[in-house]
Amino acid sequence: MVTTFSSTAIAGTEGKQQYYCKGNHGDDNDRGLWDYIFTASSKADAESQAEKQYKVDGPNAFVNIKECTLQN
């Protein structure tokens, strides 16, 4: 089974910027694609948020970030 998630969150937080990130995630039982706009203080912060948001519990669980770019 392949699932696809797409969502956009736009929130202005002082001192933070928006990063558009996309990738895939899953485990031995299921895999899916995702994309999301994270409000973060850095690219590393956005990537960390993505890992936390899309991590699943299960055998061989993974989150791959293919792209994470600053939005203008």
Biotite code that builds the C-alpha atoms (Angstrom):
import biotite.structure as struc

atoms = struc.array([
    struc.Atom([0.000, 0.000, 0.000], chain_id="A", res_id=1, res_name="MET", atom_name="CA", element="C"),
    struc.Atom([1.311, 3.439, -0.920], chain_id="A", res_id=2, res_name="VAL", atom_name="CA", element="C"),
    struc.Atom([-0.028, 6.537, 0.787], chain_id="A", res_id=3, res_name="THR", atom_name="CA", element="C"),
    struc.Atom([0.473, 10.150, -0.164], chain_id="A", res_id=4, res_name="THR", atom_name="CA", element="C"),
    struc.Atom([0.155, 13.063, 2.229], chain_id="A", res_id=5, res_name="PHE", atom_name="CA", element="C"),
    struc.Atom([0.179, 16.705, 1.228], chain_id="A", res_id=6, res_name="SER", atom_name="CA", element="C"),
    struc.Atom([-0.441, 19.633, 3.471], chain_id="A", res_id=7, res_name="SER", atom_name="CA", element="C"),
    struc.Atom([0.451, 23.269, 3.785], chain_id="A", res_id=8, res_name="THR", atom_name="CA", element="C"),
    struc.Atom([0.738, 25.209, 7.001], chain_id="A", res_id=9, res_name="ALA", atom_name="CA", element="C"),
    struc.Atom([1.489, 28.886, 6.865], chain_id="A", res_id=10, res_name="ILE", atom_name="CA", element="C"),
    struc.Atom([2.206, 30.531, 10.175], chain_id="A", res_id=11, res_name="ALA", atom_name="CA", element="C"),
    struc.Atom([4.376, 33.551, 10.835], chain_id="A", res_id=12, res_name="GLY", atom_name="CA", element="C"),
    struc.Atom([6.579, 33.229, 13.884], chain_id="A", res_id=13, res_name="THR", atom_name="CA", element="C"),
    struc.Atom([9.051, 35.971, 14.688], chain_id="A", res_id=14, res_name="GLU", atom_name="CA", element="C"),
    struc.Atom([12.659, 35.011, 13.942], chain_id="A", res_id=15, res_name="GLY", atom_name="CA", element="C"),
    struc.Atom([11.660, 31.942, 11.913], chain_id="A", res_id=16, res_name="LYS", atom_name="CA", element="C"),
    struc.Atom([11.264, 31.290, 8.214], chain_id="A", res_id=17, res_name="GLN", atom_name="CA", element="C"),
    struc.Atom([9.297, 28.840, 6.111], chain_id="A", res_id=18, res_name="GLN", atom_name="CA", element="C"),
    struc.Atom([10.969, 25.809, 4.528], chain_id="A", res_id=19, res_name="TYR", atom_name="CA", element="C"),
    struc.Atom([9.279, 23.599, 1.943], chain_id="A", res_id=20, res_name="TYR", atom_name="CA", element="C"),
    struc.Atom([10.355, 20.027, 2.574], chain_id="A", res_id=21, res_name="CYS", atom_name="CA", element="C"),
    struc.Atom([9.431, 16.763, 0.861], chain_id="A", res_id=22, res_name="LYS", atom_name="CA", element="C"),
    struc.Atom([10.434, 13.138, 1.021], chain_id="A", res_id=23, res_name="GLY", atom_name="CA", element="C"),
    struc.Atom([9.175, 9.672, 1.862], chain_id="A", res_id=24, res_name="ASN", atom_name="CA", element="C"),
    struc.Atom([8.598, 7.595, 4.981], chain_id="A", res_id=25, res_name="HIS", atom_name="CA", element="C"),
    struc.Atom([7.421, 4.215, 6.122], chain_id="A", res_id=26, res_name="GLY", atom_name="CA", element="C"),
    struc.Atom([8.351, 0.862, 7.550], chain_id="A", res_id=27, res_name="ASP", atom_name="CA", element="C"),
    struc.Atom([8.223, -2.817, 6.530], chain_id="A", res_id=28, res_name="ASP", atom_name="CA", element="C"),
    struc.Atom([4.413, -2.644, 6.257], chain_id="A", res_id=29, res_name="ASN", atom_name="CA", element="C"),
    struc.Atom([3.689, 0.682, 4.565], chain_id="A", res_id=30, res_name="ASP", atom_name="CA", element="C"),
    struc.Atom([5.430, 3.520, 2.707], chain_id="A", res_id=31, res_name="ARG", atom_name="CA", element="C"),
    struc.Atom([4.331, 6.963, 1.614], chain_id="A", res_id=32, res_name="GLY", atom_name="CA", element="C"),
    struc.Atom([5.343, 10.326, 0.210], chain_id="A", res_id=33, res_name="LEU", atom_name="CA", element="C"),
    struc.Atom([5.000, 13.624, 2.042], chain_id="A", res_id=34, res_name="TRP", atom_name="CA", element="C"),
    struc.Atom([5.508, 17.346, 1.570], chain_id="A", res_id=35, res_name="ASP", atom_name="CA", element="C"),
    struc.Atom([4.967, 20.148, 4.049], chain_id="A", res_id=36, res_name="TYR", atom_name="CA", element="C"),
    struc.Atom([5.929, 23.742, 4.821], chain_id="A", res_id=37, res_name="ILE", atom_name="CA", element="C"),
    struc.Atom([7.672, 23.968, 8.201], chain_id="A", res_id=38, res_name="PHE", atom_name="CA", element="C"),
    struc.Atom([8.193, 27.195, 10.143], chain_id="A", res_id=39, res_name="THR", atom_name="CA", element="C"),
    struc.Atom([11.715, 26.866, 11.497], chain_id="A", res_id=40, res_name="ALA", atom_name="CA", element="C"),
    struc.Atom([14.798, 28.808, 12.565], chain_id="A", res_id=41, res_name="SER", atom_name="CA", element="C"),
    struc.Atom([17.072, 26.903, 10.128], chain_id="A", res_id=42, res_name="SER", atom_name="CA", element="C"),
    struc.Atom([17.100, 24.187, 7.484], chain_id="A", res_id=43, res_name="LYS", atom_name="CA", element="C"),
    struc.Atom([18.361, 21.735, 10.107], chain_id="A", res_id=44, res_name="ALA", atom_name="CA", element="C"),
    struc.Atom([15.438, 22.675, 12.377], chain_id="A", res_id=45, res_name="ASP", atom_name="CA", element="C"),
    struc.Atom([12.958, 22.106, 9.514], chain_id="A", res_id=46, res_name="ALA", atom_name="CA", element="C"),
    struc.Atom([14.525, 18.708, 8.762], chain_id="A", res_id=47, res_name="GLU", atom_name="CA", element="C"),
    struc.Atom([14.328, 17.760, 12.443], chain_id="A", res_id=48, res_name="SER", atom_name="CA", element="C"),
    struc.Atom([10.641, 18.732, 12.544], chain_id="A", res_id=49, res_name="GLN", atom_name="CA", element="C"),
    struc.Atom([10.007, 16.605, 9.433], chain_id="A", res_id=50, res_name="ALA", atom_name="CA", element="C"),
    struc.Atom([11.684, 13.577, 10.984], chain_id="A", res_id=51, res_name="GLU", atom_name="CA", element="C"),
    struc.Atom([9.568, 13.921, 14.122], chain_id="A", res_id=52, res_name="LYS", atom_name="CA", element="C"),
    struc.Atom([6.318, 14.511, 12.226], chain_id="A", res_id=53, res_name="GLN", atom_name="CA", element="C"),
    struc.Atom([6.644, 11.634, 9.752], chain_id="A", res_id=54, res_name="TYR", atom_name="CA", element="C"),
    struc.Atom([8.418, 8.986, 11.852], chain_id="A", res_id=55, res_name="LYS", atom_name="CA", element="C"),
    struc.Atom([6.331, 5.855, 12.243], chain_id="A", res_id=56, res_name="VAL", atom_name="CA", element="C"),
    struc.Atom([6.739, 3.073, 14.775], chain_id="A", res_id=57, res_name="ASP", atom_name="CA", element="C"),
    struc.Atom([7.458, -0.261, 13.181], chain_id="A", res_id=58, res_name="GLY", atom_name="CA", element="C"),
    struc.Atom([10.168, -2.577, 11.936], chain_id="A", res_id=59, res_name="PRO", atom_name="CA", element="C"),
    struc.Atom([12.762, -0.731, 9.834], chain_id="A", res_id=60, res_name="ASN", atom_name="CA", element="C"),
    struc.Atom([10.945, 2.622, 10.131], chain_id="A", res_id=61, res_name="ALA", atom_name="CA", element="C"),
    struc.Atom([12.500, 5.461, 8.140], chain_id="A", res_id=62, res_name="PHE", atom_name="CA", element="C"),
    struc.Atom([12.058, 9.101, 7.113], chain_id="A", res_id=63, res_name="VAL", atom_name="CA", element="C"),
    struc.Atom([13.957, 10.327, 4.039], chain_id="A", res_id=64, res_name="ASN", atom_name="CA", element="C"),
    struc.Atom([14.151, 14.039, 3.306], chain_id="A", res_id=65, res_name="ILE", atom_name="CA", element="C"),
    struc.Atom([14.675, 14.588, -0.411], chain_id="A", res_id=66, res_name="LYS", atom_name="CA", element="C"),
    struc.Atom([14.459, 18.390, -0.397], chain_id="A", res_id=67, res_name="GLU", atom_name="CA", element="C"),
    struc.Atom([14.141, 21.183, 2.129], chain_id="A", res_id=68, res_name="CYS", atom_name="CA", element="C"),
    struc.Atom([14.319, 24.693, 0.674], chain_id="A", res_id=69, res_name="THR", atom_name="CA", element="C"),
    struc.Atom([13.794, 28.155, 2.095], chain_id="A", res_id=70, res_name="LEU", atom_name="CA", element="C"),
    struc.Atom([10.637, 29.824, 0.781], chain_id="A", res_id=71, res_name="GLN", atom_name="CA", element="C"),
    struc.Atom([10.759, 33.443, -0.355], chain_id="A", res_id=72, res_name="ASN", atom_name="CA", element="C"),
])
